[in-house]
């Protein structure tokens, strides 16, 4: 973070100083929203959540070294009191980005944002100091927190932008105006909130509408394989750079193939050259993510050969996203439990199917431990039924549907597909799933664990890994 005095913070946020003896005391560390992360030089932003109120932890944050608290009321400790902490964070982020003049790259999409962000960060890190979000900090709180980690040495700031409605992405771009905007896809995530894919496309396209013109250096990086995204070229005055497997894409993949372990390989083509890529990540869907990252790196001057090398070396930087760990007893656990929507669920099942070819050769089976995909609205029944049917069509050996009504629809879809009986089972919760798996897993089996974050299926993956205490491989760490 660029150093700011408490007086400057009050002026930038329209706040009032309370219990501050030295207005020139400076914030030199990051802004934190968890008092346990407070340390010397930090600013603690207090939020009132559903389970706890950060204002109640203000004193402990200051005791741990925080210079002051950003709060909505006096807290008995040095504080800048504002009307809205979220808006105040946004004001600080806007000031920091404007002052630094850092190259800002923003990306959005219905799925793949976090994985692509991790890839972009690893590529651009080879060109200079790069700041990117930890995990999936892509909303009006997480994005400013990421931007405020940038300092005078930062060359690239990579930001992930999520949306739950029209206008959300436009607001985020006002806080941290990007010069390069990437749109990955328009899928069905949050379709229950938006009402349809056309509305999702409208919201995602706000990113390219706010880019600088081509003459001012704005670049829209768009997925040529997604018709909703491709159409966004007409909504921007920035220069358009297409990526995808489409033969006319500026940055494209040819000869895409999967290893028997489920890791993709392809030949990368850019306007300045080509190179062979063999990825360490699991699933063919990562090819599109890699092409988006490659397009950004190309735009910023990285040669094609260096891009291919970086993509081949890249790993997942975010937990619970296709983390592959082989236990000592030969059972492989694929923890993809951070979140789920129909598009990412299909991609994960296809990756499991590819991994299953090698597993079956060793006498193993493939297990899909799946739970609810949230926020699908009226499409929920059809989408869960379709995922259950897809598991059958991909020859997944066993489906364990975990949870309530939506899980029952997964199970029903599998059984109605026609060829399954006892291969699909519906259990009430994570404990029942773990008990079932412990009784039936054997060496060579591959277990995919995936659901929306609210289901908490990471508990299943954690229990299975505790049982095995094996050695990690692939994209896990």
Phi, psi and omega in degrees: 000142174288137182299135177223137175281161177297326177296319178294319180297318178297319180292319182291329184259355185069027184268173179242138181276132178230131177057031178258117181271335181230094181298341180270001174301138191248141170274120181241347180256191182285168169270132182236152177244002175244119184300336180289343179264000181292142179205182181306130176087356185275164171244126180263118178265119186265120177244143175268107182262185181290326185256335183209155178248117182302334179300331181288347182249012183298314182298319181291327177296316179293321178298333180275358175123351179302137182289324182196180181238140170261115192217170177258001176203159176303143186233011181074020179210163179307126185210147166257114185265125184234167178286326185214113183294322179299312179296324179295318176300319179298320179296319179295318180296318180299316179297315183297314182294318179297321182288322184284325184067026181290148175291114183259125175245122180241144178224151176214172181159163180285331178211157176086002184299312186291317178297319180291320176303318179297321179293314179302316181300319181289326176290310183290336176300336177284342180265342181162173182305128186229137175246137180214165183290145171273125182070229187236058181275087189233018181245193187290350174258309183297321182295312176299323179299321177293312182300325182285354173278346179287149177221192185297340181272348187288125178264322181231137175241113182258126185232138177259132182239119176256166180211140172240012179181169177296137177095344182295312182292323178301319178298315181296323179291334176290329179286316185225079186301119180276154172261329175242126178239132184243128173243120187276312186189166172235106182244215185246008176299134180063021183297333178295331179276324183278322181103345179171166182291329178297320178291323176297316178298321178299316182291315181295324182291349176301332180298312183284336179292334184264001180289155172298162177292166177302320180295333179265009174095008180285139180225125174258119180259111191237146180281111182290342183274350181250113184299327178294320180285318181303323181292343180290348177302331181280353184257008183228150173260003176282164173291141183256132176236115182269143172232158177147188176267355175302133182301337181268359180294143179293320176240115189221166178244139173233157178056048179287134180209161178244139173285170179289354175265356177091012178263135185275155172221152180193169173260124181270130175242130175233168179299344182247003180156188182218170179191157180269135182241130171235107190276156175264347180280161186254130175112137182294337180298340180288347176297314179297318178300318181295323179293322177298315178296319179298321180297320178296313180298319176301314181300328182266012168099008181278131178295153184301319180297321178291324177298313180299319179295318181293319178295324180289337181264347189291148177231176175280132179259355185242138186285157175063030175234097182050043174284119184251121181227128176264122178287163180299334182270007176093000174276132179256128180251125177252102183268102177238041192270006184293319181195171180201144169216171184304321181292313181290329177294317178298318180297319181293320178295322177294322177295318177299318179299317179296318178294332182293336179300316178288323181297316182293330177294336178263008181086009181268174180232163175255134179240131173248109177260103191238151176227192186300141165259112189278165170064039178259355176058225183292346180272359189300311182300311182297320183290320179291320176301317182295322179293319176300317178294321180297322178302321178291314183297332179271005178063033171296135187289317185220135173245128174243109180266122190247123174126207187265232188301314183296322177295323177298324178292323175301311181298317180298318180300317180297314183289328179284346179294337167118332188253356187251148172227270180285352179293340179243135180220144179250123178239158190283330185195186187294322181297318179295323179295315180298316180300317179296314183295319179300328182278344188235342182295146178218167182305137180095346180290147175241127185241116174266132178239118184205138175189174173295154187303325184295341182284329178077032181290350174301338177294326177293312179300316181298318180295319179294323180288325176297324178296326187264327186040056184263194181256134180287153174212175175065228189270008188297309183216000000 
